Amino acid sequence: MGKTEAASTWWHGAVLYQLYVRSWLDTDGDGHGDLRGIVGALDHLSWLGVDGIWLSPTMPSPDQDWGYDVSDYTGVHPELGTLDDLDALIDTAGRRGLRVLLDLVPNHTSSAHPWFVEASSGRDSAYRDYYVWADPAPGGGLPNNWLDATGQPAWEWDERSGQYYLHNFLVGQPDLNWWLPAVHEEFRQILEFWFDRGVAGFRIDVAQGLYKDALLRDNPPETDTGPLAGRFGLRPVYNANRPEKHEVFRDWRRIAERRSPPRLLLGETWVGDLGGLAVFYGDNDGLQLAFNFPFVFADFTAAALSSVVGRTLASLPAGACPVWTASNHDVGRFATRWCRGDERKVRLALLILATLPGTAVLYYGDEIGMTDVAVPAGLQRDAMTLGGQNPQGNRDRARTPMQWDGSPSGGFTADGVTPWLPLGANAACNVADQRQDPRSILSLCRSLIALRRAETGGHIADYELLAEPGDQWAYRSGGQAVVANLSDHSAAVSCRVGEVLLATAGQIPAAGEALTLEPWAGIIARQAGTLPFTPPAAWPGAG
Ligand code: GLC
């Protein structure tokens, strides 16, 4: 692959790292993480070997939704730092080969954004149509049946201008009107502004949103079940998931690709069907990457995971790069959801994430096996889930401070400062201790990333299921054989495995020796060209 081509697709096979800025490292003693803290702890990321970081929202915001309610798209939240701090971060990270992605929120603004303040001043405001306004239904009452993320009506009455405005999330997050060309132009300029400053791309919030039905039709009842089904009994076909949004992404892709190197668009594509996910990639002219939530919510079993991986690869257009992640600031941490805190499972999950073809995204703390933290009601900060209505459960559980060391402050802030969210109780789960221990989760995670790069250059493009999964899942990717034992019993691998490069537990057998995989253990083996990998149907217990 030529140099230009490699540079243009750096995210193919990359390991990205989602960094929740407020919880990463506090350098000014206010209990909130900040941009200087990221600069101060870049060594951890370089040492770990990730290729880029996605920063949770950094723009000014009244923090009703912790930055997902933006009041200025070209600024930096004063609690997190300054524009100079962000420039310095992009520069310092860049010199270490780490790309910086920002979080862009195009579906809605804060009600404190000057556009909305102006728009709500009266019906003849020049900014009126930046937002979605509606009169009461004939006979009075709400314009339609749409509900917001808390289960309340998605319409708020604006006394001053005598109409309702739409908010799919909180009352303080009015939805933008993407039918208006001026909104498109505003966001083009926002993209260019940050690209000029050297950001490598954006994670795009609520990418399934943006457009709303022009006729504001009622949402039909939801018939699906599960974590990705429409909430509160309604199927979100009219207040989101409109086809017109893809034209916006095609436009942004052109803008991103005019830059050298091209910039990356990674969508928060909250859809339950993989066909719908594929559409975000377009014909190689839409988003370059799209988060795969059916994978996030799959059961931690060989059958479920291999099924969703296989169906994903079959659904995506040729050349599209899949994305594998298992934790984030909304859905909680995989060490809890998948692993219930069982370290064997955490190690195995990391092996799986590191070996699937495409791009892997870790969430801060995944690398040390941080679990969800039960934040007491009185200390919770997430307004979206405070009332207990939101089926996502309280999202603070996965936003607690990074655990840098075993001290009372966890190394996150100065001693005596109260962090914005409480530290997890498991002080033994921390970076400093795990960095000293070659058998720790952190050391394993680093080895996995290093191996991925050493063996494949990071560009894992192929995937082949080696047998129908029973309790074990065996696949070939990046020229390696991966065997994951997702079960409570040992599995003897009677096949001849090529040189085993890495095991999450147990001894690494010599080439050609029979191998016993402990419960919830996995291996990566080099596929020697002459050694056929005997399908694991030959294993006891694999039937
Ligand atoms: C996305 C964000 C989430 C936020 C919501 C509204 O889902 O990930 O944290 O609350 O959008 O912006």
Residues whose N, C-alpha, C, O or C-beta is under 5 A from the ligand:
A	BS01	GLC	D65 Y68 F169 D205 V206 D330
